[in-house]
Amino acid sequence: MGRGACGSRPPGGLDLDRGELMQPKYPPPTPGVFRITNTELNILLKCSLMWQLREDRKSRRITVNMAIGSAVAAGAKLDNLTKMAEGTPARMSDLVDSGVEAYKLEVEESEVQESHLEQIKGLSIIPQYMRLYGSRISPRVIEVLAVEEPIVSAVGEIEIAGTPDVISTSGIGDLKTGKPWDQDRAHNSRQLTIYDILHIARFGKPSKLQWIDSLHSTGHDRYYTVRTAEDHRRIYNVLLNAKRLKESGIALPAPEGSWYCSRKYCPYWDVCPVMGGKQKG
Ligand code: SF4
């Protein structure tokens, strides 16, 4: 596999249920080599029209749900960095403050799809999410090795870049706050396969385990999974498809019935010329 790159960034890590405050600082791509980030891959393969709308807009557009994701990610990052530096978790009050501040910043710096009232409701549930994180998830993440570290790996002739939330001696953890996860979804997560490939680039070997911490308004669930060399090989075709899609410039809407094609999960719902417009009549 390829090479790792170290660094740090403010909380975030955009995917469909989470915003980002800053782009991670990856090393420049190798000249002539196609580079794609995990975020780009995720959006492109879910809905290339969403990708196009994102590229065309000057300001960043988010949903309340994505701002909640960024807030929880900020607290988790603080917690994991504290564990690395001091060997103890962050205080609960600091987690709550960090989440609230990150939410406000994310909303202030972005174009938020929902109304002001919905944004205030989102803010009001951050302390509850942070307390759930601090009591249920934090105690289960120990011996932290890396926190939101930008890593790049070569897969065949393509470079893939990503920032796993947390890498510990146990494996790779990814925190989700959007639609609640289940075991099948964790087993099939393309993102976890890519993170395992990035783990090889960074540590010279695959991770022992991967897991999703699914945090939602009623609680938390953790789903463990593992990746094999066969999973790593299969991802190459996925990356090739994404490369073709990106280079073709074709913008197709999400497949009919996709859960993320909704006002709650797609930040472009209100401006989408296909689905959002159709629903609004
Ligand atoms: S509303 Fe649906 S089709 Fe339109 S950009 Fe969003 S996910 Fe894609």
Boltz pocket constraint, residues with backbone or C-beta under 6 A from the ligand:
constraints:
  - pocket:
      binder: B
      contacts: [[A, 47], [A, 49], [A, 50], [A, 53], [A, 252], [A, 253], [A, 254], [A, 260], [A, 261], [A, 262], [A, 266], [A, 267], [A, 268], [A, 269], [A, 272], [A, 273], [A, 274], [A, 275], [A, 276]]
      max_distance: 6.0
